[in-house]
Amino acid sequence: MTEEKTRKRRRRRRITAEAPLELVCTVPGWREAPSRARLLAGPARTLVALLPAFKSDPAGRRLAIATKVGIGAGAAALASLGLESLVFALLAAVVALSLLVLPLPDYKKRRLLARAERLAEPRRLPAPSPGALAYDGAKLVIRSGDRVWRSLRPRQPQHEVLVGVEADRVVLGLTRPGGKRSDPLWFVAPRTAVSTTYDPVATDPRYAPDDVGEVVAVDGGAWAALHEALWDPTTGGLPRPPGPARG
């Protein structure tokens, strides 16, 4: 008997509140770590604060011209001293080159100050944690520790189910049409870990790898179980709601 015939003869698992699908998973998370450049934040703020700037109005532009003239005069004075000392010659060159960027428009100075402030911000590092998934055919709940990490009802509103096969992983997504980028729920497993599935696994034409954000990691068996529970080729998405049990 071929694998295809075996697959067709096997009945799709009936998921209900009395017999929910329960799986283990790994949910994404983040932790904060000190910035490697935090010691540079203070000096950078001080340096940027000392840079001359001007407002983008007629008075500000006139001030910018006057500032450039002053910087040019300073460069010329240093150049005259440079005839006797190489240090002054180098300083004159640096001051003259600063004319290419100084004075700054006020909006650019604000951007530089903001960048200097970000040097002190802590880094966000990935910190995934163990989780437990439960699906009763109506509601899907993912818990991490003693809290609900995410929950949704795939049919309220009706979610689209997207399947993607990539070089090293398989992806199963629940997306809400017209929803926010943070709304989708993505499940991934190593491609080589997923063996036999109830229905064939193939990439949906609507699947776009760039749309995949944070992912819930599962093993191959759990991914296959989710694929069976959430995707049906006869509907092109979620299986039809379970009806009364058949004899």
C-alpha positions in Angstrom: 0.0 0.0 0.0 1.4 3.4 -1.0 2.0 6.2 1.4 -0.5 8.3 -0.6 -3.3 5.8 -0.1 -2.4 5.5 3.6 -2.6 9.3 3.9 -6.1 9.4 2.3 -7.5 6.6 4.4 -6.4 8.2 7.7 -9.2 10.3 9.2 -8.4 13.9 10.2 -8.1 14.3 13.9 -11.2 15.8 15.4 -10.2 18.6 17.8 -12.7 19.7 20.4 -12.8 21.2 23.9 -12.9 17.7 25.2 -10.0 16.5 23.1 -7.8 19.6 22.4 -4.5 19.7 20.6 -1.8 20.2 23.2 1.8 20.8 22.1 5.1 22.2 23.5 6.7 25.1 21.8 9.3 27.9 22.3 8.0 31.4 22.3 10.1 34.4 21.3 11.2 37.0 23.9 13.7 39.6 24.6 16.0 40.7 27.5 17.9 44.0 28.0 21.6 44.2 28.2 23.9 47.2 28.7 24.9 49.1 25.6 28.5 48.5 24.5 28.8 52.2 23.6 27.2 53.6 26.7 30.5 55.2 27.9 30.6 57.2 24.6 27.1 58.7 25.1 28.2 61.5 27.4 31.2 62.7 25.4 29.1 62.4 22.2 26.3 64.5 23.6 28.9 67.2 24.7 30.6 67.3 21.4 27.3 67.6 19.4 26.0 70.3 21.8 29.1 72.4 21.0 28.6 72.2 17.2 27.3 75.5 15.8 23.9 75.3 14.2 21.4 77.6 12.6 17.6 77.8 12.0 16.2 77.4 8.6 15.0 80.9 8.2 16.5 84.1 6.7 18.1 85.2 10.0 19.5 81.7 10.5 21.0 81.5 7.1 22.6 84.9 7.6 24.1 83.6 10.8 25.3 80.5 9.0 27.2 82.6 6.5 28.7 84.7 9.2 29.8 81.5 11.1 31.4 80.1 7.9 33.3 83.4 7.5 34.5 83.2 11.1 35.6 79.5 10.7 37.4 80.4 7.4 39.2 83.2 9.2 40.3 80.9 11.9 41.6 78.4 9.4 43.6 81.1 7.6 45.1 82.2 10.9 46.1 78.7 11.8 47.6 78.2 8.3 49.8 81.3 8.8 51.1 79.7 12.0 51.6 76.5 10.1 54.5 78.0 8.2 56.5 77.5 11.5 54.8 74.3 12.9 53.3 71.3 11.2 50.7 70.9 14.1 49.1 74.3 13.2 49.1 73.3 9.5 47.2 70.1 10.3 44.8 72.1 12.5 44.2 74.6 9.7 43.4 71.7 7.4 40.9 70.2 9.8 39.2 73.6 10.4 39.0 74.3 6.7 37.4 70.8 6.1 34.8 71.5 8.8 33.4 74.2 6.5 31.9 71.4 4.4 29.5 70.5 7.2 29.5 73.4 9.7 27.4 75.1 10.8 24.7 72.5 10.9 21.0 73.0 10.2 19.2 72.8 13.5 17.2 69.7 12.5 20.5 67.8 11.7 21.9 68.8 15.1 18.7 67.4 16.8 19.2 64.1 14.9 22.8 63.9 16.0 21.8 64.5 19.6 19.2 61.8 19.4 21.8 59.4 18.0 24.1 60.3 20.9 21.3 59.6 23.4 20.7 56.2 21.8 24.3 55.2 22.5 23.3 54.8 26.2 20.1 52.8 25.5 20.3 49.1 26.5 20.4 46.5 23.8 17.6 44.0 23.2 18.8 40.4 22.9 16.7 37.4 22.0 15.6 35.4 25.0 13.2 32.6 23.9 11.4 30.7 26.6 9.5 27.4 26.8 5.8 27.5 26.1 2.7 25.3 25.9 0.1 25.5 23.1 -3.5 24.4 23.4 -6.1 24.5 20.6 -9.7 23.3 21.1 -10.9 23.9 17.6 -12.2 27.4 18.4 -9.5 29.1 20.5 -5.7 28.8 20.3 -3.8 29.7 23.5 -0.1 29.9 24.0 1.3 30.1 27.5 4.7 30.8 28.8 5.2 30.1 32.4 2.2 31.4 34.3 1.1 33.9 31.7 -0.8 33.8 28.4 1.7 34.8 25.8 -0.8 34.9 22.9 -4.4 33.8 22.3 -6.7 34.1 19.3 -9.8 32.6 17.7 -8.9 31.8 14.1 -12.5 32.0 13.0 -13.4 35.3 14.7 -12.6 36.9 12.4 -11.8 34.3 9.8 -8.0 34.1 9.5 -6.0 33.1 6.4 -3.7 30.1 6.8 -0.4 30.5 4.9 2.2 27.8 4.4 5.7 28.4 3.3 8.5 26.0 2.5 12.0 27.6 2.7 15.5 26.2 2.3 15.9 25.3 6.0 12.5 25.6 7.6 8.7 25.3 7.1 6.4 28.0 8.2 2.7 28.0 9.1 1.0 31.3 9.6 -2.4 32.5 10.8 -3.0 36.0 9.4 -5.9 38.3 9.7 -6.9 40.1 6.5 -6.4 43.8 6.9 -4.7 43.3 10.3 -1.6 44.9 11.7 1.9 43.5 11.0 2.0 42.3 14.6 -1.2 40.4 14.4 -0.1 37.2 12.5 1.0 34.2 14.4 3.8 32.2 12.8 5.0 28.6 13.6 8.2 27.3 12.3 10.1 24.0 12.4 13.2 22.7 10.7 12.4 21.5 7.2 14.1 18.2 7.7 12.3 17.5 10.9 8.8 17.4 9.4 8.1 14.0 8.0 4.6 12.7 7.0 1.7 15.1 7.2 -2.0 14.6 6.8 -2.1 16.8 3.7 0.9 17.6 1.4 3.0 20.6 2.4 3.5 23.2 -0.4 4.1 26.9 -0.4 1.0 29.1 -0.7 1.3 31.7 -3.6 0.3 34.4 -1.0 3.2 33.5 1.3 5.9 36.2 1.5 9.0 35.4 3.6 9.6 39.1 4.4 6.2 39.2 6.1 7.3 36.7 8.8 8.0 38.4 12.1 8.5 36.8 15.5 8.0 33.0 15.3 6.9 30.3 17.6 9.3 27.4 17.3 8.0 23.8 17.4 9.4 20.4 16.5 8.6 18.5 13.4 5.8 16.4 14.9 4.1 19.4 16.5 4.3 21.4 13.2 2.7 18.5 11.3 -0.1 18.4 13.9 -0.7 22.1 13.6 -0.7 21.8 9.8 -3.4 19.1 10.1 -5.4 21.1 12.6 -5.3 24.5 10.8 -5.0 23.8 7.0 -7.3 21.9 4.7 -6.8 21.8 0.9 -10.6 21.5 0.4 -11.2 24.9 1.9 -7.8 26.5 1.1 -7.5 27.4 4.8 -9.0 26.4 8.1 -10.9 23.1 8.2 -14.6 23.3 8.4 -15.8 23.6 12.0 -16.2 20.3 13.7 -19.7 18.9 13.7 -21.3 16.0 15.6 -19.1 13.0 15.9 -19.8 10.3 13.2 -20.0 6.7 14.0 
